[in-house]
């Protein structure tokens, strides 16, 4: 126990993850007031700090702490899944993986993640930059806002972090060491493996959906042999293809925005997996936002421009990703895969371009599959999206969700036969024109 000026005390744990919970904003200054890095950031006198709990996620406690000099975010892992409660225990070490993922993402695409002020492994606490006046992207899209930069920003972030964490770029010893490090994030990978790829497709205990409105469609999807086989093929990819360091939970609730800036948060699900996974998860959430707009508009058609913006953004993310990934392939391909010594150095740059096209095509096909099952799990599984959940009328909500479920099935099962995002756009627009009920 350490004492700070003003008589505040900071409690240490009794060994790795010997956690003292920060629950209760009124006691937080007493528990962490001796932290020198935090005092340097927000002010020495912890008796003058103000604390506000702001976490609304599924797993953690999150506080804004403000002192004489400024503010910071304090995030603490809980020893269970907050969404469910203490009946679902979860190890605190996930904060360790989040910290290390943020460090790597910050190096691979500078300025796109919050600055880390301090990490306390024993207390499972990350102290980081307070992003203001940023808002959660999901909330902005529910309100019908159109952010001008997010498509390009997200495409660049995905390309840079995923390419630079892979064997295309990273020294092989460093990459293999990282694979070993993040391989221990077993419990959070287990959540994804079950909640995304398996539970939505049978009557799992924690599943829920808008009933009885969606019951016939849910029964149809759970009896769909092609869909279930495809979901398991994607689960196979997720568990076996350790290509790069993935964020692991890259959706519109893990992105904070202003009109001028985009920042990525919450990579506690980080793992080494397919390059395509993060991109697919991300695009799925924009397609869900697209179909949810009918539940938020005051009158039919009043959000047509927002819908068009969302489909444009999907295409911008992928096109930006493709162009930036290609640039990095040509300028930073120094890893063990597709070495320049085999291609460019032997006067055959077209061989490198041929290989690039094959890699990008594979990412595209996998991306569509991951997007499809992500849509399904957010409507049929445990953790739902506010995009649909904030639609109060269950009939209206189910109408929006059914269209998203149909698109999800289409892109997951037919991913090898869909030639472009323009084709998916046309399908989404046709589905959108169907009556809500």
C-alpha positions in Angstrom: 0.0 0.0 0.0 1.4 3.4 -1.0 0.4 6.8 0.1 0.1 9.9 -2.1 0.0 13.5 -1.3 -3.4 14.3 0.2 -3.5 11.0 2.1 -4.8 8.8 -0.7 -3.8 5.2 -0.7 -3.2 2.8 -3.6 -3.7 -0.9 -2.8 -1.5 -3.5 -4.4 -2.5 -7.0 -5.1 -1.0 -10.0 -3.5 0.7 -11.5 -6.6 -0.2 -11.7 -10.3 -3.8 -10.9 -10.7 -4.3 -10.5 -6.9 -7.0 -8.0 -7.9 -8.7 -5.4 -5.8 -11.7 -4.3 -7.8 -12.2 -0.6 -8.6 -16.0 -1.1 -8.5 -17.5 2.1 -7.0 -16.4 5.4 -8.4 -16.2 6.9 -5.0 -13.4 4.6 -3.8 -11.3 4.6 -7.0 -9.0 7.5 -5.9 -8.2 5.7 -2.7 -7.3 2.6 -4.6 -5.0 4.1 -7.3 -4.1 7.5 -6.0 -0.5 6.5 -5.5 0.1 5.8 -9.2 2.8 8.2 -10.3 2.0 8.0 -14.1 -1.6 8.7 -13.5 -0.8 11.7 -11.2 1.5 13.1 -13.8 -1.2 12.9 -16.4 -4.2 14.3 -14.5 -2.9 16.0 -11.3 -1.0 15.2 -8.1 -3.8 15.7 -5.6 -6.0 12.6 -5.8 -8.5 14.1 -3.3 -9.4 16.6 -6.1 -10.1 13.9 -8.6 -13.6 13.3 -9.9 -14.6 9.8 -11.2 -17.4 8.8 -13.5 -18.1 5.2 -14.5 -18.8 5.0 -18.2 -18.4 1.3 -19.1 -21.4 -0.2 -20.9 -19.6 -3.1 -22.5 -20.0 -6.8 -21.9 -16.8 -7.5 -19.9 -15.1 -4.6 -18.0 -15.3 -1.7 -15.7 -14.4 1.7 -17.3 -14.0 5.0 -15.6 -13.1 8.6 -16.6 -10.9 10.1 -14.0 -10.4 13.9 -14.0 -7.9 16.0 -12.0 -6.5 19.5 -12.1 -4.3 18.8 -15.2 -6.6 16.6 -17.3 -8.4 13.3 -17.7 -7.6 9.7 -18.3 -9.5 6.4 -18.9 -9.1 3.6 -16.4 -10.2 0.2 -17.6 -10.2 -2.8 -15.3 -11.0 -6.4 -16.2 -13.5 -8.3 -14.1 -13.1 -11.9 -13.2 -16.3 -12.8 -15.0 -18.3 -11.9 -18.1 -20.1 -8.7 -17.1 -23.0 -9.3 -19.5 -23.8 -12.6 -17.8 -22.5 -12.3 -14.2 -20.3 -14.3 -11.9 -21.7 -17.6 -13.2 -19.4 -17.2 -16.2 -15.9 -16.7 -14.8 -13.2 -15.2 -17.1 -9.5 -14.7 -16.4 -8.2 -11.3 -15.7 -5.2 -11.9 -18.0 -7.2 -10.6 -20.9 -6.0 -7.1 -19.9 -2.4 -8.3 -20.6 -3.3 -9.2 -24.1 -5.2 -6.0 -24.7 -2.2 -4.0 -23.5 0.2 -5.8 -25.8 -2.2 -5.5 -28.7 -2.5 -1.8 -28.2 1.2 -1.4 -28.1 1.6 -3.3 -31.4 -1.2 -1.6 -33.2 0.1 1.8 -32.0 3.5 1.0 -33.6 2.0 -0.4 -36.8 -0.5 2.5 -37.5 0.6 5.4 -35.2 -2.1 7.6 -33.9 -5.0 5.1 -34.4 -5.2 3.7 -30.8 -5.3 5.5 -27.5 -2.0 6.3 -25.8 -1.2 4.0 -22.9 -0.4 5.9 -19.7 0.2 2.9 -17.4 -0.5 -0.9 -17.2 -0.8 -2.7 -13.9 -0.7 -6.5 -14.6 -1.5 -7.4 -11.0 -4.6 -5.4 -10.9 -5.6 -6.0 -14.6 -5.8 -2.2 -15.1 -4.9 -0.2 -18.2 -4.7 3.6 -17.8 -5.0 5.3 -21.2 -5.7 8.5 -23.0 -9.2 9.9 -22.6 -10.6 10.4 -26.1 -12.7 13.6 -26.3 -14.9 14.8 -28.0 -15.0 11.3 -29.6 -18.2 9.2 -29.5 -18.7 5.5 -30.1 -19.2 5.0 -33.9 -22.2 2.7 -33.4 -24.1 5.3 -31.5 -23.3 7.9 -34.2 -24.6 5.6 -36.9 -27.8 4.9 -34.9 -28.3 8.6 -34.7 -27.9 8.8 -38.5 -24.6 10.7 -38.5 -22.4 10.5 -41.6 -18.7 10.6 -40.6 -16.6 11.6 -43.6 -13.3 9.9 -42.8 -14.1 6.5 -41.3 -14.0 4.5 -44.5 -10.5 5.5 -45.4 -9.3 5.5 -41.8 -10.6 2.0 -41.1 -9.3 0.6 -44.4 -5.8 1.9 -43.7 -5.8 0.7 -40.1 -6.8 -2.8 -41.1 -4.3 -3.0 -43.9 -1.4 -1.7 -41.9 -1.9 -3.6 -38.7 -2.8 -6.9 -40.4 0.0 -6.7 -43.0 2.7 -5.6 -40.5 1.8 -8.3 -38.0 2.1 -11.1 -40.5 4.9 -13.2 -42.1 4.7 -10.9 -45.1 6.5 -8.3 -43.1 7.4 -9.3 -39.6 10.8 -11.0 -38.9 10.0 -14.7 -38.4 11.5 -15.0 -34.9 9.4 -12.0 -33.7 6.3 -13.3 -35.3 6.6 -16.7 -33.9 7.3 -15.3 -30.4 4.1 -13.2 -30.7 2.1 -16.2 -31.8 3.2 -18.0 -28.7 2.4 -14.9 -26.5 -1.1 -14.4 -27.8 -1.8 -18.2 -28.0 -2.5 -18.0 -24.2 -5.6 -15.8 -24.8 -7.5 -19.1 -24.8 -10.7 -18.1 -23.0 -11.5 -15.2 -25.2 -10.8 -17.2 -28.4 -13.1 -19.8 -26.9 -15.9 -17.2 -26.6 -15.5 -16.3 -30.3 -15.3 -20.0 -31.4 -18.5 -20.8 -29.7 -20.6 -17.6 -29.7 -19.8 -16.7 -33.4 -19.4 -20.0 -35.2 -21.5 -22.6 -33.4 -24.1 -21.3 -30.9 -26.2 -19.3 -33.4 -26.8 -22.5 -35.4 -28.5 -24.6 -32.7 -30.5 -24.1 -29.5 -27.6 -23.0 -27.3 -28.7 -22.0 -23.8 -27.6 -18.4 -23.9 -29.0 -17.6 -27.4 -31.9 -15.2 -27.8 -33.7 -13.6 -30.7 -36.7 -11.5 -31.4 -39.5 -14.1 -30.8 -41.9 -15.2 -32.0 -41.4 -12.9 -35.0 -38.1 -14.5 -36.1 -39.0 -18.1 -35.1 -39.7 -19.4 -38.6 -36.5 -17.9 -40.1 -34.4 -19.0 -37.2 -35.6 -22.6 -37.6 -34.9 -22.4 -41.3 -31.3 -21.2 -40.7 -30.6 -23.8 -38.1 -31.8 -26.5 -40.5 -29.7 -25.2 -43.3 -27.0 -27.8 -44.0 -24.9 -25.6 -46.4 -24.9 -22.7 -43.9 -23.8 -24.9 -40.9 -21.1 -26.6 -42.9 -19.8 -23.2 -44.1 -19.9 -21.8 -40.5 -17.7 -24.7 -39.4 -15.3 -24.2 -42.3 -14.9 -20.6 -41.1 -14.4 -21.8 -37.6 -11.7 -24.0 -38.9 -10.0 -21.1 -40.5 -10.3 -19.0 -37.4 -8.7 -21.6 -35.2 -6.0 -22.9 -37.5 -4.8 -20.0 -39.7 -2.5 -17.9 -37.5 -1.6 -15.4 -40.2 -1.4 -12.1 -38.2 -2.3 -10.3 -35.0 -6.0 -9.6 -35.2 -7.9 -7.1 -33.1 -10.4 -9.9 -32.6 -13.5 -7.8 -32.0 -13.3 -5.0 -34.5 -16.9 -3.6 -34.8 -18.5 -0.2 -34.7 -18.7 -0.4 -30.9 -14.9 -0.6 -30.7 -14.3 2.6 -32.7 -14.4 6.1 -31.4 -14.9 9.0 -33.9 -15.1 12.7 -34.5 -15.6 14.2 -37.9 -11.9 14.5 -38.2 -10.5 11.5 -36.3 -11.0 7.8 -35.9 -9.5 5.7 -33.1 -9.7 2.0 -32.3 -10.2 0.7 -28.8 -10.8 -2.6 -26.9 -8.5 -5.3 -28.5 -8.8 -7.7 -25.6 -9.9 -10.5 -28.0 -6.5 -10.1 -29.8 -5.2 -13.4 -31.2 -3.2 -14.6 -34.2 -5.7 -15.5 -36.9 -6.7 -14.9 -40.5 -6.1 -11.5 -42.0 -9.7 -11.6 -43.3 -11.3 -12.0 -39.9 -11.1 -8.3 -38.7 -12.1 -7.0 -42.0 -15.1 -9.3 -42.2 -16.3 -8.5 -38.7 -16.0 -4.8 -39.5 -18.0 -4.9 -42.7 -20.7 -7.0 -41.1 -21.4 -4.3 -38.6 -21.9 -1.7 -41.4 -24.3 -4.1 -43.2 -26.2 -4.5 -39.9 -26.3 -0.7 -39.5 -27.6 -0.4 -43.0 -30.6 -2.7 -42.3 -31.3 -1.2 -38.9 -31.8 2.3 -40.3 -35.5 1.5 -41.1 -36.1 1.0 -37.4 -34.7 4.4 -36.5 -36.1 6.7 -39.2 -39.0 8.9 -38.3 -40.7 8.3 -41.7 -40.1 5.8 -44.4 -37.2 6.9 -46.7 -36.0 9.6 -44.4 -32.7 7.8 -43.9 -32.1 6.9 -47.6 -29.0 9.1 -47.7 -27.6 7.4 -44.5 -28.2 4.0 -46.1 -26.3 5.0 -49.2 -23.5 6.4 -47.1 -23.2 3.1 -45.2 -22.9 1.1 -48.4 -20.4 3.6 -49.8 -18.4 3.3 -46.6 -18.2 -0.5 -46.9 -16.8 -0.2 -50.4 -14.4 2.5 -49.3 -13.1 0.3 -46.5 -12.4 -2.6 -48.8 -10.9 -0.5 -51.6 -8.7 1.4 -49.2 -7.6 -1.9 -47.6 -6.9 -3.4 -51.0 -4.8 -0.4 -52.2 -2.9 0.0 -49.0 -2.2 -3.8 -48.6 -0.9 -3.8 -52.2 1.4 -0.8 -51.4 2.8 -2.5 -48.3 3.2 -5.7 -50.3 5.4 -3.8 -52.8 7.4 -1.8 -50.3 7.5 -3.7 -47.0 7.4 -7.4 -48.0 10.5 -8.5 -46.0 9.1 -11.6 -44.2 9.5 -15.2 -45.1 6.5 -15.4 -47.4 6.7 -14.5 -51.2 10.3 -13.2 -50.8 11.5 -10.6 -53.3 14.5 -12.8 -53.8 12.3 -15.2 -55.7 10.5 -12.5 -57.7 11.6 -8.9 -58.1 15.3 -9.6 -57.4 15.2 -12.0 -60.3 13.7 -9.5 -62.7 10.1 -10.9 -62.4 7.9 -8.3 -60.6 4.8 -9.7 -62.4 5.2 -12.9 -60.3 4.9 -10.9 -57.2 1.8 -9.2 -58.6 0.3 -12.6 -59.5 0.9 -13.8 -55.9 -0.6 -10.5 -54.5 -3.8 -11.0 -56.5 -4.1 -14.6 -55.2 -3.6 -13.4 -51.6 -6.1 -10.6 -51.9 -8.7 -12.9 -53.5 -8.4 -15.3 -50.6 -8.8 -12.5 -48.1 -11.9 -11.3 -49.9 -13.6 -14.7 -50.0 -12.8 -15.4 -46.4 -13.9 -11.9 -45.4 -17.4 -12.4 -46.8 -17.8 -15.6 -44.9 -16.7 -14.1 -41.6 -19.1 -11.2 -42.2 -22.0 -13.5 -42.8 -21.6 -15.5 -39.5 -21.0 -12.3 -37.6 -24.3 -10.9 -38.7 -26.0 -14.1 -37.6 -24.4 -14.2 -34.1 -25.3 -10.6 -33.4 -29.0 -11.4 -34.0 -29.3 -15.0 -32.9 -26.6 -15.4 -30.2 -25.8 -13.9 -26.8 -24.3 -10.5 -27.5 -26.6 -8.3 -29.7 -26.0 -5.0 -31.4 -27.6 -1.8 -30.2 -28.4 -1.0 -33.8 -31.3 -3.5 -33.6 -31.8 -3.6 -29.9 -32.7 0.1 -29.7 -35.7 -0.5 -32.1 -38.5 -0.6 -29.5 -41.2 -2.1 -31.7 -40.4 -5.9 -31.9 -42.2 -6.3 -35.2 -40.2 -3.5 -36.8 -37.0 -4.8 -35.2 -37.6 -8.3 -36.5 -38.3 -6.9 -40.0 -34.9 -5.2 -40.0 -33.2 -8.3 -38.5 -34.7 -10.7 -41.0 -33.2 -8.8 -43.9 -29.8 -8.8 -42.3 -30.0 -12.5 -41.6 -30.8 -13.2 -45.2 -27.9 -11.2 -46.4 -25.6 -13.0 -43.9 -26.7 -16.4 -45.2 -26.2 -15.3 -48.8 -22.6 -14.0 -48.3 -21.5 -16.8 -46.1 -22.7 -19.6 -48.3 -22.0 -18.0 -51.7 -18.7 -16.3 -50.8 -16.8 -18.1 -53.6 -19.4 -17.0 -56.2 -19.8 -13.3 -55.3 -17.5 -11.3 -57.5 -17.6 -7.9 -56.0 -19.0 -5.7 -53.2 -21.1 -4.0 -55.8 -23.0 -7.3 -56.3 -23.6 -7.4 -52.5 -24.8 -3.8 -52.6 -27.4 -4.6 -55.2 -28.6 -7.6 -53.1 -28.8 -5.5 -49.9 -30.7 -2.8 -51.8 -33.2 -5.4 -53.1 -33.7 -6.8 -49.6 -34.1 -3.3 -48.1 -37.1 -2.7 -50.5 -39.0 -5.6 -49.0 -41.7 -4.7 -46.5 -40.7 -4.9 -42.9 -43.4 -7.4 -42.1 
